[in-house]
Amino acid sequence: MNNHDQKPGGRRIVVGLTAASDADRTIAAAAVLAGVTEAKIVGLFMQEEIMFELAEFPFARVLNFDSPAPREFSRQSMQEAFARTAAVCRRVLSKRAGKAQVNWSFSTKQGDLSAAFEAMAGSGDYVVLPGETHGMGTRTLIHTLRMVPAGVGGVVVAALHRKSRSTGPIVAIDDGDETGARTIVLAARLAALEDRPLHLIVIAATDADAERIEARAATLVSGKQTMTTHRHLPGSPQSIAASLIHLSPFFVVGDLDGEPFSDDQIAVSLFRAAKAPVLLLRKA
């Protein structure tokens, strides 16, 4: 049976943004996913409560890179700065959604991004995280990633640190479970939509297991598509990272709860290696 023409699930794509987010690359990742799922993009700009709390301290100052003199800031000035950033995010979303020809909406809330996702994201929705993978951003990313509601269809980590736009392939990662099959279906659709090569990273303990995964994958893609496979043993994140670095992918599709992304430290290392948006599907 060929599942290539079946529409992946997902009613909406909820994009979480903060003042520290790279709005363009985060929304660009959402737009790519929207193009293949035809889901509405729901932009959410979060005014982080901790920034308002900092503004209440009498010693709070802002230091700009282009000015050596620190300046005072208040709750009002923080509110104004948030409003300016939110307006930029809204313009970027309008442009990207218009180009992808998908519906969109945008709202601003105050509080915590993880809590907002829990309140907003419904069954089958996708969630897009800015994906900062350095410094304190790493801890925030993993916390938010693991706190995403169970009913969500998948999470996109928009961890792109490449200076130029990748011309590389779409990469699916399959460890042989049921979710792995869904990664191939969605990756194949992305490859067709973006007119890019399709690569499959197979994670299997034996040649027989690898052959079984590859045979299943062949039934899930269009007959016109070619798929290049790369075999890796379970528990070999360094070799998988090396493959991602070599492939320089445009987009990666994997399994949030399976090999190799179920481990926090390994997941972060692979986000860094891919330097591209990584969509992690949840178990159906």
C-alpha positions in Angstrom: 0.0 0.0 0.0 1.3 3.4 -0.9 0.6 6.1 1.7 2.3 8.9 0.0 -0.9 10.7 -1.0 -2.4 10.6 2.5 -2.6 13.9 4.3 -0.6 13.9 7.6 -2.7 14.9 10.6 -2.5 18.3 12.2 -5.2 21.0 12.4 -3.0 23.9 13.3 0.7 24.8 13.6 1.3 26.8 16.9 4.4 28.9 16.7 5.9 30.1 20.0 7.9 33.3 19.9 9.6 35.4 22.5 11.7 38.6 22.4 14.9 36.4 22.1 13.5 34.3 19.2 14.8 34.5 15.6 11.3 35.1 14.2 12.2 34.7 10.6 13.7 31.2 10.8 11.2 30.0 13.3 8.2 31.1 11.2 10.0 29.9 8.0 10.1 26.4 9.5 6.4 26.6 10.3 5.6 27.8 6.8 7.4 24.8 5.3 5.4 22.4 7.5 2.2 24.3 6.7 2.8 23.8 3.0 2.7 20.1 3.3 0.0 19.7 5.9 -2.2 22.6 4.8 -2.7 23.5 8.5 -3.3 27.0 9.8 -0.3 28.8 11.4 -1.2 30.2 14.8 1.5 32.7 15.9 1.9 33.3 19.6 4.2 36.0 20.9 4.9 35.5 24.6 5.7 38.5 26.8 7.7 36.7 29.4 6.7 37.5 32.9 10.2 37.3 34.3 11.2 40.3 32.2 8.5 42.4 33.9 9.7 41.2 37.2 13.2 42.2 36.4 12.0 45.7 35.4 10.6 46.2 38.9 14.1 46.1 40.5 15.5 49.7 41.0 19.0 48.6 39.8 17.7 47.1 36.5 19.6 48.4 33.5 19.8 47.7 29.8 23.2 47.5 28.1 23.2 47.8 24.3 26.0 46.5 22.2 26.2 49.8 20.2 26.3 51.9 23.3 28.7 51.6 26.3 26.3 53.5 28.7 23.7 51.4 30.5 20.2 52.9 30.6 17.3 52.4 33.0 14.2 50.4 32.0 10.8 50.1 33.5 7.7 48.0 33.1 6.4 50.5 30.6 9.5 50.5 28.5 9.5 46.7 28.6 5.9 46.7 27.4 6.8 49.1 24.6 9.7 46.9 23.5 7.6 43.8 23.6 5.0 45.6 21.4 7.6 46.5 18.8 9.0 43.0 18.7 5.5 41.5 18.4 4.7 43.8 15.5 7.9 42.6 13.7 6.9 38.9 14.3 3.4 39.6 13.0 4.8 41.1 9.7 7.1 38.2 9.2 4.2 35.7 9.8 1.9 37.6 7.4 4.6 37.5 4.7 5.6 33.8 5.1 2.0 32.6 5.4 1.0 34.6 2.4 3.8 33.1 0.3 2.8 29.6 1.5 -0.9 30.4 0.8 -2.1 29.2 4.2 -4.3 30.7 6.8 -2.8 32.3 9.9 -3.5 34.2 13.1 -1.4 36.1 15.6 -1.8 36.9 19.3 0.2 38.2 22.2 0.1 36.8 25.7 1.9 37.3 29.0 3.3 34.4 31.0 5.2 31.2 30.3 5.6 29.6 26.8 5.3 26.0 28.1 2.1 26.9 29.9 0.7 28.6 26.9 1.4 25.6 24.7 -0.4 23.4 27.2 -3.4 25.7 27.1 -3.5 26.3 23.3 -2.2 23.2 21.5 -4.9 20.6 20.8 -4.9 17.0 19.6 -3.1 16.6 16.3 -1.7 20.1 16.3 2.0 20.8 15.6 4.1 23.1 17.9 7.1 25.1 16.6 9.9 26.1 19.1 12.6 28.7 18.4 15.1 26.1 19.3 18.0 27.9 20.9 20.7 25.2 21.5 23.4 27.2 23.3 23.8 28.4 26.9 20.6 28.7 29.0 18.6 28.4 25.8 19.4 24.7 25.8 17.7 24.1 29.2 14.7 26.1 28.2 14.4 24.2 24.9 14.5 20.8 26.5 12.1 21.8 29.2 9.6 23.2 26.7 10.1 20.2 24.4 9.3 17.6 27.1 6.4 19.7 28.5 4.5 19.7 25.2 1.0 18.2 25.7 0.8 14.5 24.9 -1.9 14.9 22.3 0.2 17.1 20.1 1.1 15.5 16.7 4.6 16.8 16.6 7.2 19.4 17.6 9.4 21.4 15.2 12.7 22.6 16.7 13.8 25.4 14.5 17.4 25.2 15.4 19.1 26.7 12.4 22.5 28.2 12.8 23.7 28.0 9.2 24.7 31.3 7.7 23.1 30.5 4.3 19.9 28.7 3.4 20.6 25.0 2.9 20.3 23.4 -0.5 20.4 19.9 1.1 17.9 17.1 1.2 15.0 16.2 3.4 16.1 13.5 5.9 13.9 11.0 7.7 15.1 9.0 10.7 13.4 5.6 11.3 14.2 3.2 14.1 11.6 0.7 12.9 8.6 1.6 15.1 5.2 2.8 14.0 6.0 6.4 14.4 9.1 5.9 12.2 6.8 5.0 9.3 5.0 8.3 9.7 8.3 10.2 9.6 9.0 8.7 6.1 5.5 9.6 4.8 5.8 13.2 5.9 9.5 13.5 4.8 8.6 12.1 1.4 5.8 14.7 1.0 8.2 17.5 2.1 10.8 16.3 -0.5 8.2 16.3 -3.2 6.8 19.7 -2.3 10.3 21.3 -2.0 11.7 19.4 -5.0 14.6 18.0 -2.9 16.3 14.7 -2.5 15.0 12.3 0.1 17.4 10.5 2.5 16.6 7.9 5.2 18.7 7.3 8.2 18.0 3.7 9.4 18.7 2.8 13.0 18.8 -1.0 13.4 20.8 -3.5 15.4 21.1 -6.1 12.6 21.2 -6.2 8.8 17.9 -8.0 8.8 16.2 -5.3 10.8 17.7 -2.6 8.5 16.4 -4.5 5.5 12.9 -4.7 7.0 12.9 -0.9 7.7 14.1 -0.2 4.2 11.5 -2.4 2.6 8.7 -0.8 4.6 10.1 2.7 3.6 9.9 1.8 -0.1 6.2 1.2 0.2 5.6 4.6 1.8 7.1 6.9 -0.9 6.0 7.7 -4.4 7.2 5.4 -7.1 8.8 8.4 -8.8 10.9 9.3 -5.8 14.4 7.9 -5.1 15.6 7.5 -1.5 19.1 7.2 -0.3 19.6 5.2 2.9 22.2 5.4 5.6 22.5 2.7 8.2 23.4 3.3 11.9 23.5 1.1 15.0 21.3 2.0 18.0 23.2 4.0 20.6 25.5 5.6 18.1 24.6 9.3 18.2 28.0 10.5 17.1 27.8 8.6 13.8 24.3 9.9 13.3 25.5 13.5 14.0 28.3 13.0 11.5 25.8 11.9 8.8 23.6 15.0 9.5 26.7 17.3 9.3 27.7 15.7 6.0 24.2 15.8 4.5 23.6 19.4 5.5 19.8 18.9 5.4 17.0 21.4 4.6 14.6 19.7 7.0 14.8 16.6 9.3 11.8 14.4 10.4 12.3 12.1 13.4 10.5 10.5 16.3 10.3 12.4 19.6 9.8 9.3 21.8 12.1 6.9 19.9 15.7 6.5 18.9 17.7 8.8 19.0 15.7 11.9 20.2 14.3 10.4 23.4 17.5 11.3 25.2 17.8 15.0 26.1 21.6 15.5 25.6 21.6 13.4 22.4 18.7 15.4 21.0 20.5 18.7 21.6 23.6 17.4 19.9 21.7 16.3 16.9 19.8 19.6 16.7 23.2 21.3 16.6 24.6 18.9 14.0 21.5 19.2 11.7 21.6 23.0 11.7 18.1 22.8 10.2 14.5 22.5 11.4 13.8 19.1 13.0 10.2 17.9 13.2 9.8 15.3 15.9 6.5 13.3 15.6 4.6 12.0 18.7 3.2 8.5 19.0 -0.3 8.5 17.5 
